[in-house]
Amino acid sequence: MELRQLEYFVAVAEERNFTRAADRVHISQSGVSAQIRQLERELGAELFDRSARTVTLTVAGKAALEHARAALAAAEAVGQAVGEVTDLIRGRLTVGMVIGCTLTPLFDALASFHQAHPGVEISLLENSSDRLIEGVRTGAVDLALIGAAAATPEALDALTIISERLVVAVPAGHPLAKRRRVTLRDVVAHPIVCMPLGTGLRTVFDHACAAQNLQPAIALQASAADAIADLAARGLAVAVLSDSMAAHYRDRLTARTIDDVATPALLALIWKNTPSPGVRELLVHSRRAFTTPDPATSP
């Protein structure tokens, strides 16, 4: 049994697909399949049910998964322990980023970390907040920038980056632009363009609508704020954004705070409360990047 076989096994288990797992570990699908077959022969049991389109774990596979993850973590910890003694960080970090969020301070943090520790391989993946939170919990993701409603996830450490109210953004001639006070009921009277499910902003909006028994007409969805603003500016729907998002488009959209939605949308960095040396060092760079004012946006 080899560590690479365990790595491939964990990748297939998490991706539920041999092709995606092969892309993740940077080898061919046939190579992954062959190594998994060899591992199954050594263990004397099939680890995956391959009969359906989505690969699922067998009972034996489920029993092996956490032990495989633990073995990989232990192997990585050996290198990290030696790295700490020699004041050198090595290994691999997987950083998650919620769909539609392109905060440049995160990229600045990754760049400065890479410059300081070129021996660490950095992987950046984009996904929904729910999937990223689960990835941090299981150890598949080391650090993630996620969106949340009101509070950060339980049992994980977090650094809140942004906490903002929801706004509706519309062209200057729109009826909502002429109102001083806008309620959620006013907003849902119009077709809406917003972030997709799984984002913090959408979660706040959906929960607020459910609390008032309102049924919004989600006409359009986009994972990028630029796309949402463009669609709203063309009069196709009213945009639901956060305050700072809408501020970027004040040249063509008028933003109004949704008065009766008090729950803030959060953006936060999350990680396990026992971080590796690499995560601890990346957090140092992240805190520095997110607390340094951006000259382009500072008044």
N, C-alpha and C positions, 0 to 999 in steps of 0.2 A: 504494500500500500504506500503510495507516494502523496506528498502534499499537493502536487498539481492535480492529482485525481480528485482529492477532496475539494480543491478550489473549483474544478469543473462541475462536480456534483452540486455544490452550493449554488453556483451560477445557474445551472439548469433548474434547480428547485425554486429559486427566487424569480427567474424569468419565465418559468413554465413553458419554455420553448427552446429547442436545441439551437436554432439559428440565432436567436437573440443572445443566448448564452455564449455561443462561439464568437459573436461580435464583441461581447463584453471582455472575454479573456484573450481576444486577438489571435485565435487560431481557427482552422477550418471546422465546419460542422462535423465532417467525418472524423476529424481528430478528437473532438469532444466525445462523439458517440463511441469511438473505439476505446477511449480511456474509461468511460463510464461502464462499458461492457466488461472491461478487464477488472474494474473495481468490483462489479457485481459477481464475477466469477470468484474473486478472492474472498468475498464475503459469503458466498453461497446463497445469495438471494437477490431478486430483482428489486431495484430501488425506485423505479418509475413505472407507471402504467402508461404505455405508449399507444393505447387503443383509440384514444380520442384525439381531436385536433389540438387540445391543450394538454400538455404533459402534466401529470399529477403524481404525487408521491404515493408509493405503496405503504403499507403498515411498516415494513422494514425501513423504507426510506424516511418516514417520519421519525422513527426511532433513532436513525443515524444522523439526522440533520443537525441537531443542536451539538452533538459530539463533534461533528465535522467542523462546525463553526468555532467551537472551543479549541480544537486542534490548530486551526489556522490562526486564531487569535494568539494562542500560546507561542506558535512559531514566530509570529510577527513581534510578540513581546520580547523574545530573546534578542532580536536585532535592536529593538528600541532600548532595552536595558543596557546593552553594550554601548549604544549611541549616547545615552545619557551620561554614562561614565566618561566617555571621551568627548563630551560636549558636542556631539554630532547627532543630528536627527536623520534617520533614513526611513525608507518604507514607502507606503502609499496612503494617500488621503482621498476619500470620496466626498465631494462637497455637493450638496443639493441646492437647487434654486427653484422657487415656486414659478410656475408657468406665468409668463407675461411680466416678470419683474426683472428689469435690467438696471439695477442700482450700481452705478459705476464704483462706489466705494468698495463693494465686494470684489470687483475685478482688481481694484488697486491693492486690496489686502492680499489677494492671491499672487499678484505680481511681486509685491515686496517680500512675501513669504518665499516665493520661488527663488528670488535673488539671494535671500539669506540662506536658503536650504535647497540648493539645486539637486541634492540627492533624493529628494522626496518626489515621487510621481503623483501628480494631482489629476484627478478625474472630476469633471464638472457635469452634472446631469440635471435636466429640467423635468419637473413632474408636478402633480397636484400636491397641495399641502398635506392631505391625508396620507398619500403614499410616502411622502418624505418623512413624516412623523413616524410612520411604521418602520421605515428604513433605518431611522436613528435608533428606534427601540430595539430592533433586531441586530444592529451593528453593521448592516449593509451600507449605511451612510454615516460618515463620521461627524459631519457638521452640516446644517441645512438652514437656509433662509426661507422661512415659511410665512404664510399669511394665516391669521387666526382672528377669531371673534372674541373680543373682551379680555380673554386670558390666554396665556401660553399653556402648552400641554402639560399635564400632570406627570410627575416623576422624571422630568427632564429639566436640565438647567437651561436657562434662556437669557438672552440679552435683547430687550425690546429696542428696536431701531426707530419705528414710527408708530404712533397711536393717533388716529384721526377719525373724524366724523365722515359720514357719507354725504356726498353732494349730488345734485342732478345738474348736468351741464347741457345747455341748449343754445341754438343760434340766437342772435340778438332779437330777431322778430318773433320768436316763439312766445306763446301766452305765458309760460312759466317764467320767462325772463322778466316779465312785467310785474310779477308778484314780489312783494317784500317777504312774505312768509310762505314757505312751501312745505306741505305735509306729505307723508307717504301716500296717502289716498290721492293727492293731486298728481303724484308721479305715476302711479299705476293706472291712471286714466289714459295714459299714452303708451304706445309701443316702446319697448325698452331695449337698449343695447348695453350689455354688461359683460363682466368676466365670466368664464365658464365655472361649472361646479367644481368644488375642490379647492377654490381659492378663498382666502380669508374674507375678501370684500364681498364675494357672492354669498358666503355663509352668513355674514351680518345682514345682508339684504333679504335673503330668504327667510331667516329667522324672524326678522322684523315684520315681514309680510304675513307669516304664519301667525304671529302673535295678535295681529289685527284681522285675521281671517280674510286677507286680501289675496286675490289671484292675479298676479302680474302677467302681462303678455310679453314674454321674452321673445322679441322678434328676431334679435340678432345676438350672437355671442362672438367674442374675439379675445384672444389671450394677450394681446398687446394693447396698451393704452392708446398708442398712436392710431391704431385701427378703429378703436371705439370712438375716439374723438373725430376721426374723419367721417365715419358713418353718421354721427350725430350732427356734424357741421353741414352735411348734405340733406338734413331733414328727414332721414329715414327712421329715426327713433331718438328718444331722449337717453342720454348717457348717464349711467350710475358709476361714479368714480369716487376716489378719496379726494380730500381737499388738495393735497400736494400734487396729485396727478392732474387734476383739473387746472391747477395754476399754470401748467405748461401750455395751455391752449386758450388763455384768456384773450388772445388776439382775435379769436374766431368763435369762442363759446362763452356764454355767461353762466357762471356757477351759482347755485343757491343751496345752502345747507338744508338738508331734510330735517326739519325741526323736531319731529317726534321720533327720530331714530337716534337715541343717545348712545347706544353701544358702539364703541370704537372698532375700527378695523385696524388690526395690528400687523406689523412686519417684525419678525424676530429671528434672531439666530438661536438655534437649539442644538444641544449636544447632551450626551450622557454625563451623569454627574461624577463619573470616574474617567476623565478624558486621558487619552494617550499623550505622550510628550509632543507629538506632532500637532494634535488638536490644541493643546495648551499654547503652543507657539503661534499657531494660526489665529487663535483668539486674541493674542497680543496685537498682532497686525490688524485684525478686524476692528478691535476697539479703537485703535489709532486712526484707522481709515474712516470709520463712521463718526468719530468725534472731531475730526478736522474739517473746518468749514470749507465748502466748495466756493472758490472765488467767482465762479460763473453764476452762482445762484444767491450768494450772500448780498444783502443790501449795501 
